[in-house]
Amino acid sequence: MADICDDAQQAEAYVLQAALASVPRIDLGPGPLYLDGVVCCRSCQEPICSARIKAVPRCSHCRDCAEEAQGG
């Protein structure tokens, strides 16, 4: 027999699923390359500096390669 807590958990699960379904999907890209546990650029395979990782989470390229790809 369901009690008020069971009903509340079911309602919460329903609301959570509805909220998650309404969030648009964002393609974050492939993310960084990990070589021996070090975050590396997908283009040059050099380590990405921690300042860039902090500024651009999930960056997949070092600053130089990202600028080159953007035509800079």
C-alpha positions in Angstrom: 0.0 0.0 0.0 1.4 3.3 -1.1 1.9 6.1 1.5 2.4 9.8 1.1 6.2 9.4 0.8 5.8 6.9 -2.1 3.4 9.3 -3.8 5.8 12.2 -3.3 8.7 10.2 -4.8 6.7 9.3 -7.8 5.6 12.9 -8.3 9.3 14.0 -7.9 10.4 11.5 -10.5 7.8 12.6 -13.0 8.7 16.3 -12.6 12.4 15.5 -12.9 11.8 13.5 -16.1 9.7 16.2 -17.6 12.3 18.9 -16.8 15.1 16.8 -18.3 13.1 16.2 -21.4 12.6 19.9 -21.9 16.3 20.8 -21.7 17.8 21.3 -25.2 20.6 19.0 -26.1 23.9 20.7 -26.5 26.7 19.1 -28.4 29.9 19.7 -26.3 32.1 18.1 -28.9 34.6 15.3 -28.3 36.3 17.1 -25.4 40.0 16.8 -24.7 42.4 14.0 -25.5 43.9 12.2 -22.5 47.4 10.8 -22.9 48.8 9.1 -19.8 46.2 10.9 -17.7 47.3 14.4 -19.1 44.8 16.6 -20.8 46.1 17.1 -24.3 45.2 19.0 -27.5 43.4 16.9 -30.2 45.5 18.5 -32.9 49.1 18.7 -31.7 48.8 16.2 -28.8 50.7 18.7 -26.5 49.4 19.2 -23.0 46.7 21.9 -22.5 47.7 24.4 -19.8 45.6 24.4 -16.7 44.6 28.1 -17.1 42.9 27.2 -20.5 41.2 24.2 -19.0 39.9 26.4 -16.2 38.8 29.1 -18.6 37.3 26.8 -21.2 36.1 23.6 -19.6 36.1 20.6 -22.0 38.3 22.4 -24.5 39.6 20.0 -27.0 42.5 22.1 -28.4 45.3 24.2 -27.0 45.1 28.0 -27.5 47.4 28.0 -30.5 45.5 25.3 -32.3 42.1 26.8 -31.5 43.3 30.2 -32.8 44.7 28.6 -36.0 41.4 26.7 -36.6 39.5 30.0 -36.2 41.7 31.7 -38.7 43.6 33.8 -36.2 
